[in-house]
Amino acid sequence: MDNSSGVGVLDKAALVLSALESGPATLAGLVAATGLARPTAHRLAVALEHHRMVARDMQGRFILGPRLAELAAAAGEDRLLATAGPVLTHLRDVTGESAQLYRRQGDMRICVAAAERLSGLRDTVPVGSTLTMKAGSSAQVLMAWEEPERLHRGLQGARFTATALSGVRRRGWAQSIGEREPGVASVSAPVRGPSNRVVAAVSVSGPIERLTRHPGRMHAQAVIDAAGRLSEALRRSG
């Protein structure tokens, strides 16, 4: 084995996973692709299936399992957070407002990164804060591209409408004025992963006196640019 790590069982398991990268395989197919003995290939494939790194298709063939997608998503989240700091800092500096990055978690959204205003009233949401998906521009962005059934459920009790979300999809950004919190306005845009799915929302927020009742006119382009930089970083590493 040319690329041996010195841990034989792991090297063989890696061979099985690499063989499945090109598509479904029968046990005979795995044996042919890996050069492993039939009992060894079978034992490893079944063990990997136990850990959800391998699964079976409708024909009973071995395929890559769901655990790999979960690990890839977690790696993508790490890359998103690694890139977010400088992008949010730049967005704050360009707009003069607090900048946040939100991800959806079930029926809530979580602030996973933020850059505060350096002086004056600080309107940022602390990292780790859990906020509603029923109000706010980032909630609109995280909801707007959902599948119809999930979108319909999410609109129940929301402060925004299906028509508003249609506008968000058309423009590519959302704004809210006193929607989540009286006196606060915000503008948000979507961050997309390698598959083009919306994985996060970038926002700027501040008092209506500064952002006005049309915050998108002031800051939509800067927020879109920041979201685009994060999307590009995820695509490069995807």
Contacts in CASP RR format, 6 or more apart in sequence:
PFRMAT RR
TARGET T0000
AUTHOR 0000-0000-0000
METHOD contacts of the structure
MODEL  1
MDNSSGVGVLDKAALVLSALESGPATLAGLVAATGLARPTAHRLAVALEH
HRMVARDMQGRFILGPRLAELAAAAGEDRLLATAGPVLTHLRDVTGESAQ
LYRRQGDMRICVAAAERLSGLRDTVPVGSTLTMKAGSSAQVLMAWEEPER
LHRGLQGARFTATALSGVRRRGWAQSIGEREPGVASVSAPVRGPSNRVVA
AVSVSGPIERLTRHPGRMHAQAVIDAAGRLSEALRRSG
1 11 0 8 1.000
1 15 0 8 1.000
3 11 0 8 1.000
4 11 0 8 1.000
5 11 0 8 1.000
9 44 0 8 1.000
12 34 0 8 1.000
12 36 0 8 1.000
12 40 0 8 1.000
12 44 0 8 1.000
13 44 0 8 1.000
13 47 0 8 1.000
13 48 0 8 1.000
15 33 0 8 1.000
15 34 0 8 1.000
15 35 0 8 1.000
15 36 0 8 1.000
16 30 0 8 1.000
16 34 0 8 1.000
16 36 0 8 1.000
16 41 0 8 1.000
16 44 0 8 1.000
16 45 0 8 1.000
16 48 0 8 1.000
16 54 0 8 1.000
16 62 0 8 1.000
17 48 0 8 1.000
17 53 0 8 1.000
17 54 0 8 1.000
17 64 0 8 1.000
17 68 0 8 1.000
19 25 0 8 1.000
19 29 0 8 1.000
19 30 0 8 1.000
19 33 0 8 1.000
19 34 0 8 1.000
20 30 0 8 1.000
20 54 0 8 1.000
20 62 0 8 1.000
20 63 0 8 1.000
20 64 0 8 1.000
21 64 0 8 1.000
23 63 0 8 1.000
23 64 0 8 1.000
24 57 0 8 1.000
24 59 0 8 1.000
24 61 0 8 1.000
24 62 0 8 1.000
24 63 0 8 1.000
25 33 0 8 1.000
25 61 0 8 1.000
25 62 0 8 1.000
25 63 0 8 1.000
26 61 0 8 1.000
26 62 0 8 1.000
27 38 0 8 1.000
27 41 0 8 1.000
27 42 0 8 1.000
27 45 0 8 1.000
27 62 0 8 1.000
30 36 0 8 1.000
30 41 0 8 1.000
30 45 0 8 1.000
30 62 0 8 1.000
31 37 0 8 1.000
31 38 0 8 1.000
31 41 0 8 1.000
34 41 0 8 1.000
35 41 0 8 1.000
36 44 0 8 1.000
45 54 0 8 1.000
45 62 0 8 1.000
48 54 0 8 1.000
49 55 0 8 1.000
49 56 0 8 1.000
49 62 0 8 1.000
49 65 0 8 1.000
51 67 0 8 1.000
52 65 0 8 1.000
52 66 0 8 1.000
52 67 0 8 1.000
53 64 0 8 1.000
53 65 0 8 1.000
53 67 0 8 1.000
53 68 0 8 1.000
54 62 0 8 1.000
54 63 0 8 1.000
54 64 0 8 1.000
54 65 0 8 1.000
55 62 0 8 1.000
55 63 0 8 1.000
55 64 0 8 1.000
55 65 0 8 1.000
55 66 0 8 1.000
56 62 0 8 1.000
56 63 0 8 1.000
57 63 0 8 1.000
76 234 0 8 1.000
76 237 0 8 1.000
76 238 0 8 1.000
77 103 0 8 1.000
77 199 0 8 1.000
79 233 0 8 1.000
79 234 0 8 1.000
79 237 0 8 1.000
79 238 0 8 1.000
80 101 0 8 1.000
80 112 0 8 1.000
80 191 0 8 1.000
80 199 0 8 1.000
80 200 0 8 1.000
80 230 0 8 1.000
80 233 0 8 1.000
80 234 0 8 1.000
81 112 0 8 1.000
81 113 0 8 1.000
83 229 0 8 1.000
83 230 0 8 1.000
83 233 0 8 1.000
83 234 0 8 1.000
84 101 0 8 1.000
84 112 0 8 1.000
84 113 0 8 1.000
84 230 0 8 1.000
85 113 0 8 1.000
85 115 0 8 1.000
87 202 0 8 1.000
87 226 0 8 1.000
87 229 0 8 1.000
87 230 0 8 1.000
88 99 0 8 1.000
88 100 0 8 1.000
88 101 0 8 1.000
88 113 0 8 1.000
88 114 0 8 1.000
88 115 0 8 1.000
88 202 0 8 1.000
88 226 0 8 1.000
89 99 0 8 1.000
89 115 0 8 1.000
90 226 0 8 1.000
91 99 0 8 1.000
91 115 0 8 1.000
91 202 0 8 1.000
91 204 0 8 1.000
91 222 0 8 1.000
91 223 0 8 1.000
91 226 0 8 1.000
92 98 0 8 1.000
92 99 0 8 1.000
92 115 0 8 1.000
92 116 0 8 1.000
92 117 0 8 1.000
92 204 0 8 1.000
94 222 0 8 1.000
95 204 0 8 1.000
95 218 0 8 1.000
95 219 0 8 1.000
95 222 0 8 1.000
95 223 0 8 1.000
96 117 0 8 1.000
96 204 0 8 1.000
97 117 0 8 1.000
97 123 0 8 1.000
97 204 0 8 1.000
97 205 0 8 1.000
97 206 0 8 1.000
97 210 0 8 1.000
97 211 0 8 1.000
97 219 0 8 1.000
98 114 0 8 1.000
98 115 0 8 1.000
98 116 0 8 1.000
98 117 0 8 1.000
98 122 0 8 1.000
98 123 0 8 1.000
98 124 0 8 1.000
98 125 0 8 1.000
98 204 0 8 1.000
98 205 0 8 1.000
98 206 0 8 1.000
99 114 0 8 1.000
99 115 0 8 1.000
99 124 0 8 1.000
99 202 0 8 1.000
99 203 0 8 1.000
99 204 0 8 1.000
99 226 0 8 1.000
100 111 0 8 1.000
100 113 0 8 1.000
100 114 0 8 1.000
100 115 0 8 1.000
100 124 0 8 1.000
100 125 0 8 1.000
100 138 0 8 1.000
100 202 0 8 1.000
100 203 0 8 1.000
100 204 0 8 1.000
100 205 0 8 1.000
101 111 0 8 1.000
101 112 0 8 1.000
101 113 0 8 1.000
101 114 0 8 1.000
101 191 0 8 1.000
101 200 0 8 1.000
101 201 0 8 1.000
101 202 0 8 1.000
101 203 0 8 1.000
101 230 0 8 1.000
102 109 0 8 1.000
102 110 0 8 1.000
102 111 0 8 1.000
102 112 0 8 1.000
102 131 0 8 1.000
102 138 0 8 1.000
102 142 0 8 1.000
102 188 0 8 1.000
102 200 0 8 1.000
102 201 0 8 1.000
102 203 0 8 1.000
103 109 0 8 1.000
103 110 0 8 1.000
103 112 0 8 1.000
103 142 0 8 1.000
103 199 0 8 1.000
103 200 0 8 1.000
103 201 0 8 1.000
104 110 0 8 1.000
104 133 0 8 1.000
104 142 0 8 1.000
105 130 0 8 1.000
106 133 0 8 1.000
107 133 0 8 1.000
107 154 0 8 1.000
108 130 0 8 1.000
108 131 0 8 1.000
108 132 0 8 1.000
108 133 0 8 1.000
109 130 0 8 1.000
109 131 0 8 1.000
109 132 0 8 1.000
109 133 0 8 1.000
109 138 0 8 1.000
109 139 0 8 1.000
109 142 0 8 1.000
109 201 0 8 1.000
110 128 0 8 1.000
110 129 0 8 1.000
110 130 0 8 1.000
110 131 0 8 1.000
111 125 0 8 1.000
111 126 0 8 1.000
111 127 0 8 1.000
111 128 0 8 1.000
111 129 0 8 1.000
111 131 0 8 1.000
112 127 0 8 1.000
112 128 0 8 1.000
112 200 0 8 1.000
113 127 0 8 1.000
114 124 0 8 1.000
114 125 0 8 1.000
114 126 0 8 1.000
114 127 0 8 1.000
115 124 0 8 1.000
116 122 0 8 1.000
116 124 0 8 1.000
117 123 0 8 1.000
117 124 0 8 1.000
121 207 0 8 1.000
123 184 0 8 1.000
123 205 0 8 1.000
123 206 0 8 1.000
123 207 0 8 1.000
124 205 0 8 1.000
125 131 0 8 1.000
125 205 0 8 1.000
131 139 0 8 1.000
131 180 0 8 1.000
132 139 0 8 1.000
132 180 0 8 1.000
133 139 0 8 1.000
133 142 0 8 1.000
133 143 0 8 1.000
133 154 0 8 1.000
133 158 0 8 1.000
134 154 0 8 1.000
134 157 0 8 1.000
134 158 0 8 1.000
134 159 0 8 1.000
135 158 0 8 1.000
135 159 0 8 1.000
135 160 0 8 1.000
135 176 0 8 1.000
135 179 0 8 1.000
135 180 0 8 1.000
136 159 0 8 1.000
136 160 0 8 1.000
136 174 0 8 1.000
136 176 0 8 1.000
136 179 0 8 1.000
136 180 0 8 1.000
136 186 0 8 1.000
136 188 0 8 1.000
137 173 0 8 1.000
137 174 0 8 1.000
137 175 0 8 1.000
137 176 0 8 1.000
137 179 0 8 1.000
137 186 0 8 1.000
137 187 0 8 1.000
137 188 0 8 1.000
137 201 0 8 1.000
137 203 0 8 1.000
138 174 0 8 1.000
138 186 0 8 1.000
138 188 0 8 1.000
138 201 0 8 1.000
138 202 0 8 1.000
138 203 0 8 1.000
139 158 0 8 1.000
139 160 0 8 1.000
139 180 0 8 1.000
140 160 0 8 1.000
140 164 0 8 1.000
140 165 0 8 1.000
140 168 0 8 1.000
140 174 0 8 1.000
140 176 0 8 1.000
140 188 0 8 1.000
141 168 0 8 1.000
141 173 0 8 1.000
141 174 0 8 1.000
141 188 0 8 1.000
141 189 0 8 1.000
141 190 0 8 1.000
141 198 0 8 1.000
141 201 0 8 1.000
142 190 0 8 1.000
142 198 0 8 1.000
142 200 0 8 1.000
142 201 0 8 1.000
143 151 0 8 1.000
143 154 0 8 1.000
143 155 0 8 1.000
143 158 0 8 1.000
143 165 0 8 1.000
144 151 0 8 1.000
144 165 0 8 1.000
144 168 0 8 1.000
144 169 0 8 1.000
144 174 0 8 1.000
144 190 0 8 1.000
144 198 0 8 1.000
145 169 0 8 1.000
145 190 0 8 1.000
145 197 0 8 1.000
145 198 0 8 1.000
146 154 0 8 1.000
151 162 0 8 1.000
151 165 0 8 1.000
155 161 0 8 1.000
155 162 0 8 1.000
155 165 0 8 1.000
159 179 0 8 1.000
159 180 0 8 1.000
160 176 0 8 1.000
160 179 0 8 1.000
164 174 0 8 1.000
168 174 0 8 1.000
171 220 0 8 1.000
172 189 0 8 1.000
172 190 0 8 1.000
172 224 0 8 1.000
173 187 0 8 1.000
173 188 0 8 1.000
173 189 0 8 1.000
173 216 0 8 1.000
173 220 0 8 1.000
173 223 0 8 1.000
173 224 0 8 1.000
174 187 0 8 1.000
174 188 0 8 1.000
174 189 0 8 1.000
175 185 0 8 1.000
175 186 0 8 1.000
175 187 0 8 1.000
175 188 0 8 1.000
175 214 0 8 1.000
175 215 0 8 1.000
175 216 0 8 1.000
175 220 0 8 1.000
176 185 0 8 1.000
176 186 0 8 1.000
177 183 0 8 1.000
177 185 0 8 1.000
177 208 0 8 1.000
177 213 0 8 1.000
177 215 0 8 1.000
178 184 0 8 1.000
178 185 0 8 1.000
178 208 0 8 1.000
180 186 0 8 1.000
183 207 0 8 1.000
183 208 0 8 1.000
184 205 0 8 1.000
184 206 0 8 1.000
184 207 0 8 1.000
184 208 0 8 1.000
185 205 0 8 1.000
185 206 0 8 1.000
185 207 0 8 1.000
185 208 0 8 1.000
185 211 0 8 1.000
185 212 0 8 1.000
185 213 0 8 1.000
185 215 0 8 1.000
186 203 0 8 1.000
186 204 0 8 1.000
186 205 0 8 1.000
186 206 0 8 1.000
186 211 0 8 1.000
186 215 0 8 1.000
187 203 0 8 1.000
187 204 0 8 1.000
187 205 0 8 1.000
187 211 0 8 1.000
187 215 0 8 1.000
187 216 0 8 1.000
187 218 0 8 1.000
187 219 0 8 1.000
187 220 0 8 1.000
187 223 0 8 1.000
188 201 0 8 1.000
188 202 0 8 1.000
188 203 0 8 1.000
188 223 0 8 1.000
189 201 0 8 1.000
189 202 0 8 1.000
189 220 0 8 1.000
189 223 0 8 1.000
189 224 0 8 1.000
189 226 0 8 1.000
189 227 0 8 1.000
189 228 0 8 1.000
190 198 0 8 1.000
190 200 0 8 1.000
190 201 0 8 1.000
190 227 0 8 1.000
190 231 0 8 1.000
191 198 0 8 1.000
191 199 0 8 1.000
191 200 0 8 1.000
191 201 0 8 1.000
191 202 0 8 1.000
191 227 0 8 1.000
191 228 0 8 1.000
191 230 0 8 1.000
191 231 0 8 1.000
191 234 0 8 1.000
192 198 0 8 1.000
192 199 0 8 1.000
192 231 0 8 1.000
192 234 0 8 1.000
193 199 0 8 1.000
193 231 0 8 1.000
193 234 0 8 1.000
193 235 0 8 1.000
193 238 0 8 1.000
194 234 0 8 1.000
194 235 0 8 1.000
194 238 0 8 1.000
199 234 0 8 1.000
200 230 0 8 1.000
201 227 0 8 1.000
202 223 0 8 1.000
202 226 0 8 1.000
202 227 0 8 1.000
202 230 0 8 1.000
203 223 0 8 1.000
204 211 0 8 1.000
204 215 0 8 1.000
204 219 0 8 1.000
204 222 0 8 1.000
204 223 0 8 1.000
205 211 0 8 1.000
211 218 0 8 1.000
211 219 0 8 1.000
212 218 0 8 1.000
END
